[in-house]
Amino acid sequence: MITGSGAGTKYNRCRLNLPKEHWIDAAGVGEIEKLTIFTSQPLVVTAMGHGCRQMVQMDKYGFPKIGDKAKKPVPGWKTGDMINVVKGQNSGLKAVRMKTVTSKGNFDIREGDQILSVSRNHIQPVYRRDGYNYSF
């Protein structure tokens, strides 16, 4: 592990003609002779969480407002999962993100500006939501 000051990082960035980006500054800390960058954009990972653990909503006095939270509509599926539609009317859609999971076992997906409904029997999982959001 190498540490350095902001002045040293800026000196390295100016000397090597690198753009001012946070992820490039992280690589330019300390004494370096040469820096080769193999990518033009980093993978940005954002922690999103899985929801909350609160079992019952409370009113302003701390008493239960409503009954217990409802069970998950369809076990194993969550909003944010990515799926392929392999059968049915909308077959051929690849890697679309689930918008809503309904209790009947149908899923609402967003394709461009449209919201389509597909059955759980017509889909195949590509990526299960793990509590993080990935982007470039």
C-alpha positions in Angstrom: 0.0 0.0 0.0 1.3 3.4 -1.0 0.3 6.7 0.4 1.0 10.2 -0.9 -0.2 13.8 -0.9 -2.6 15.4 -3.2 0.2 17.6 -4.6 2.2 14.5 -5.5 -0.8 12.9 -7.2 -1.3 16.1 -9.2 2.4 16.3 -10.1 2.2 12.7 -11.5 -1.0 13.5 -13.4 0.5 16.6 -15.0 3.8 14.9 -15.8 2.2 11.9 -17.4 -0.5 14.0 -19.3 -3.4 12.1 -17.7 -7.0 13.5 -17.4 -8.4 14.6 -14.1 -10.6 11.6 -13.0 -10.9 10.1 -9.5 -10.2 6.6 -10.7 -7.0 7.7 -12.5 -5.9 9.7 -9.5 -6.2 6.6 -7.4 -3.7 4.9 -9.7 -1.3 7.8 -9.7 -0.6 8.0 -6.0 3.1 7.8 -4.8 6.3 7.6 -6.8 5.6 6.2 -10.3 7.7 6.3 -13.4 5.0 5.3 -16.0 1.3 4.6 -15.9 -0.5 2.6 -18.6 -4.3 2.7 -18.6 -6.0 -0.2 -20.4 -9.6 1.0 -20.1 -11.5 4.2 -21.0 -14.2 3.8 -18.4 -14.3 2.2 -15.0 -17.0 -0.1 -13.6 -19.1 1.9 -11.2 -20.6 -0.2 -8.3 -23.2 1.4 -6.1 -24.6 -0.3 -3.0 -28.4 -0.3 -3.2 -29.3 -2.8 -0.4 -32.1 -5.4 -0.3 -34.8 -3.4 1.3 -35.5 -3.0 5.0 -35.9 -5.4 8.0 -38.8 -3.5 9.6 -41.6 -6.0 10.1 -44.5 -3.6 11.0 -45.0 0.1 10.1 -45.2 2.3 13.2 -47.3 5.4 13.8 -45.7 8.6 15.4 -46.3 7.1 18.9 -44.5 3.8 18.2 -47.6 1.6 17.9 -48.2 -0.7 15.0 -50.0 1.0 12.2 -50.8 -1.8 9.8 -50.5 -5.6 10.1 -47.4 -7.6 9.2 -45.6 -7.0 6.0 -46.8 -9.1 3.1 -44.8 -12.1 2.0 -42.7 -11.9 -1.1 -45.1 -12.2 -4.1 -43.1 -14.9 -5.9 -40.3 -16.7 -4.1 -36.9 -16.4 -5.7 -37.7 -13.3 -7.9 -37.1 -9.7 -7.0 -37.5 -6.3 -8.7 -34.3 -5.5 -10.5 -33.5 -9.1 -11.6 -32.5 -9.3 -15.3 -34.2 -11.9 -17.5 -34.5 -13.3 -21.0 -38.0 -13.9 -22.3 -37.8 -17.3 -24.0 -41.5 -18.1 -24.7 -44.8 -16.4 -25.2 -45.9 -13.2 -27.0 -42.7 -11.2 -26.1 -40.2 -14.0 -26.7 -36.8 -12.9 -27.9 -36.3 -10.0 -25.4 -32.7 -10.3 -24.0 -31.4 -9.1 -20.6 -34.4 -6.9 -19.6 -34.8 -5.7 -16.1 -37.8 -6.6 -14.1 -39.9 -3.6 -13.0 -42.5 -5.2 -10.8 -43.2 -8.7 -9.4 -46.9 -9.3 -8.9 -48.5 -11.8 -6.6 -50.1 -13.7 -9.4 -46.7 -14.8 -10.8 -46.6 -12.3 -13.7 -43.8 -9.8 -14.1 -43.9 -6.3 -15.5 -40.8 -5.5 -17.5 -39.7 -2.3 -19.2 -38.7 -2.5 -22.8 -37.8 1.1 -24.0 -40.9 3.2 -23.1 -43.3 0.3 -23.0 -44.2 -1.8 -19.9 -44.9 -5.4 -20.8 -46.3 -8.2 -18.7 -44.8 -11.7 -18.9 -45.5 -14.9 -17.1 -42.9 -16.5 -14.9 -43.2 -19.7 -17.0 -41.9 -17.7 -20.0 -38.7 -16.3 -18.6 -35.1 -17.4 -17.8 -32.9 -15.6 -15.3 -29.8 -13.8 -16.5 -28.7 -11.9 -13.4 -30.2 -12.0 -9.8 -30.1 -8.7 -8.0 -27.4 -8.8 -5.3 -27.9 -5.5 -3.6 -25.5 -3.5 -5.9 -26.1 -1.5 -9.1 -23.4 -1.8 -11.8 -22.9 0.7 -14.5 -20.2 2.3 -16.7 
